[in-house]
Amino acid sequence: MNIIMLHGGARKKGNTATAAGWVKDELSSLGHQVESIDLFDKDIKGCLACGKCKETPDKVGCVQKDDAVDIMDKMVASDLVLFTSPLYFWGLAGPLKTFIDRTYSLYLDYHQPTHASLVEGQRQALLVTGAGPYENNAEPVFFAFNRLQAPHKAVRAGELYLGKCSSPDDMDVATKEQVLAFAREIVS
């Protein structure tokens, strides 16, 4: 399986990066091709809502010339996309949220009989880390993620929230086993 991991967090050795590294290692050991992209390091502008992307329904048609277009091309070519992010104020980290907004260019005619998507049938998964509990904290992120698959015409492959971890040192053997099980789940 061709897999792309899109990381929203800034800390390359933080909680999310640690968990994502375990996922990548597990998926690679299972024979999958995995590419990781740190969105924090990329030039990704916000969506202009200009609608020009809808004029080229057979390819990524965004008029902006930044890194998002190439990343979306890689996304289109992937069987599975894993979105990863720390929890920031009940939401995703800015770079990942901005990129997801730009995926508006991947589909056409949402809520219409002619609805089409460049990522139709693609598996999509979400991994989020945070210092607090799921309840009254992380729910909005997962609610929004579950809504994303409808316009994308994608398949929700899995989701995992790792709460109560404020540093990678808080992530014990049981947490790592949970992450490895999640990795196997999203490709099964």
C-alpha positions as CSV (number, residue, x, y, z in Angstrom):
1,M,0.0,0.0,0.0
2,N,1.2,3.5,-0.8
3,I,0.8,5.6,2.3
4,I,1.4,9.3,3.0
5,M,1.6,10.7,6.5
6,L,0.8,14.4,6.9
7,H,2.1,15.9,10.1
8,G,0.7,19.1,11.5
9,G,2.8,19.5,14.6
10,A,5.9,21.7,14.9
11,R,7.8,19.5,17.4
12,K,9.9,16.9,15.5
13,K,10.5,15.0,18.7
14,G,7.2,15.7,20.4
15,N,4.3,13.4,21.3
16,T,2.7,13.3,17.9
17,A,6.0,12.8,16.1
18,T,6.9,10.0,18.5
19,A,3.6,8.2,17.9
20,A,3.7,8.8,14.2
21,G,7.3,7.4,14.1
22,W,6.0,4.2,15.7
23,V,3.2,4.0,13.1
24,K,5.6,4.6,10.2
25,D,8.0,1.9,11.5
26,E,5.2,-0.6,11.9
27,L,3.7,0.1,8.5
28,S,7.1,-0.2,6.9
29,S,7.8,-3.5,8.6
30,L,4.5,-4.8,7.1
31,G,5.9,-4.0,3.6
32,H,4.0,-0.7,3.0
33,Q,5.6,2.3,1.2
34,V,5.3,5.2,3.7
35,E,6.2,8.9,3.1
36,S,6.1,11.4,5.9
37,I,5.6,15.1,5.2
38,D,6.0,17.7,7.9
39,L,3.6,20.4,6.9
40,F,5.0,22.9,9.4
41,D,8.1,23.1,7.2
42,K,6.1,23.7,4.0
43,D,4.8,26.8,2.3
44,I,1.0,26.2,2.5
45,K,-1.3,29.2,2.0
46,G,-4.9,29.3,3.1
47,C,-7.7,28.5,0.6
48,L,-8.8,31.5,-1.3
49,A,-12.3,30.1,-1.9
50,C,-12.0,31.3,-5.5
51,G,-13.5,28.1,-7.0
52,K,-10.9,28.0,-9.8
53,C,-10.0,24.5,-8.7
54,K,-13.4,23.3,-9.8
55,E,-12.6,24.2,-13.4
56,T,-10.1,21.2,-13.7
57,P,-12.0,18.2,-12.2
58,D,-9.5,15.6,-13.4
59,K,-6.5,17.0,-11.5
60,V,-5.5,19.2,-8.6
61,G,-6.4,22.6,-10.0
62,C,-5.5,25.1,-7.3
63,V,-4.2,28.4,-8.7
64,Q,-1.9,29.0,-5.8
65,K,1.8,28.1,-6.4
66,D,2.9,26.7,-3.1
67,D,3.8,23.3,-1.6
68,A,0.2,22.3,-1.1
69,V,-0.3,21.4,-4.8
70,D,2.5,18.9,-4.9
71,I,1.4,17.4,-1.6
72,M,-2.1,17.0,-2.8
73,D,-0.8,15.3,-6.0
74,K,1.0,12.8,-3.6
75,M,-2.2,12.5,-1.7
76,V,-4.2,11.6,-4.8
77,A,-1.6,8.9,-5.6
78,S,-1.9,7.4,-2.2
79,D,-4.0,4.4,-1.0
80,L,-4.0,5.7,2.6
81,V,-3.5,9.1,4.1
82,L,-2.7,9.4,7.8
83,F,-3.3,12.9,9.2
84,T,-1.4,13.6,12.5
85,S,-1.6,16.5,14.8
86,P,-1.3,17.7,18.4
87,L,-4.5,19.0,19.8
88,Y,-4.4,22.9,19.9
89,F,-7.4,24.6,21.5
90,W,-9.9,21.9,20.6
91,G,-8.6,21.7,17.0
92,L,-5.9,20.6,14.7
93,A,-2.6,22.3,14.5
94,G,-2.7,25.2,12.0
95,P,-0.6,23.7,9.2
96,L,-2.7,20.6,9.0
97,K,-6.0,22.5,9.2
98,T,-4.8,24.9,6.5
99,F,-3.9,21.9,4.3
100,I,-7.2,20.2,4.8
101,D,-9.0,23.4,3.8
102,R,-7.0,23.3,0.5
103,T,-8.3,19.8,-0.2
104,Y,-11.5,21.5,-1.3
105,S,-9.8,21.3,-4.7
106,L,-10.0,17.5,-4.7
107,Y,-13.7,17.1,-5.2
108,L,-16.5,18.5,-7.3
109,D,-20.3,19.0,-6.9
110,Y,-20.6,17.9,-3.3
111,H,-24.3,17.1,-2.4
112,Q,-25.1,16.7,-6.1
113,P,-25.6,13.6,-8.2
114,T,-22.5,14.5,-10.2
115,H,-20.3,14.5,-7.0
116,A,-16.8,13.3,-7.9
117,S,-13.5,13.1,-6.0
118,L,-9.9,12.6,-6.9
119,V,-9.5,10.5,-3.7
120,E,-12.6,8.4,-3.9
121,G,-12.2,5.2,-2.1
122,Q,-9.0,6.3,-0.4
123,R,-8.4,5.2,3.2
124,Q,-8.0,8.1,5.6
125,A,-7.0,8.0,9.3
126,L,-6.4,10.4,12.1
127,L,-3.9,10.4,15.0
128,V,-4.1,13.1,17.6
129,T,-2.2,13.6,20.8
130,G,-3.1,15.9,23.7
131,A,-2.5,16.6,27.3
132,G,-6.1,16.3,28.4
133,P,-9.0,13.8,28.2
134,Y,-11.0,13.1,25.1
135,E,-14.3,14.4,26.6
136,N,-14.9,18.1,26.4
137,N,-11.5,18.4,24.7
138,A,-10.7,16.4,21.6
139,E,-14.3,15.6,20.3
140,P,-14.5,18.5,17.8
141,V,-11.4,17.3,16.0
142,F,-12.8,13.8,15.5
143,F,-16.2,15.1,14.6
144,A,-14.7,17.3,11.9
145,F,-12.5,14.5,10.6
146,N,-15.5,12.1,10.3
147,R,-17.2,14.7,8.2
148,L,-14.2,15.1,5.9
149,Q,-14.7,11.6,4.3
150,A,-18.0,12.5,2.8
151,P,-16.8,15.3,0.3
152,H,-13.6,13.3,-0.3
153,K,-15.7,10.1,-0.9
154,A,-13.0,8.4,1.2
155,V,-13.1,5.6,3.7
156,R,-12.5,6.3,7.4
157,A,-9.7,3.8,8.2
158,G,-9.4,4.6,11.8
159,E,-8.7,7.2,14.4
160,L,-6.7,7.4,17.6
161,Y,-6.5,10.0,20.4
162,L,-3.6,9.7,22.8
163,G,-4.5,11.9,25.8
164,K,-2.8,12.8,29.0
165,C,0.6,12.9,27.5
166,S,2.5,16.2,27.9
167,S,5.9,14.8,26.8
168,P,7.1,11.7,24.9
169,D,8.4,10.4,28.3
170,D,4.7,10.0,29.3
171,M,4.1,7.5,26.5
172,D,4.7,4.1,28.0
173,V,4.8,0.5,26.6
174,A,1.0,0.3,26.7
175,T,0.7,3.5,24.7
176,K,3.1,2.2,22.1
177,E,1.2,-1.1,21.9
178,Q,-2.0,0.9,21.3
179,V,-0.3,2.9,18.6
180,L,1.0,-0.3,16.9
181,A,-2.4,-1.8,16.9
182,F,-3.8,1.4,15.4
183,A,-1.2,1.1,12.6
184,R,-2.2,-2.4,11.8
185,E,-5.9,-1.5,11.9
186,I,-5.7,1.3,9.4
187,V,-4.2,-1.0,6.7
188,S,-6.5,-4.0,7.3
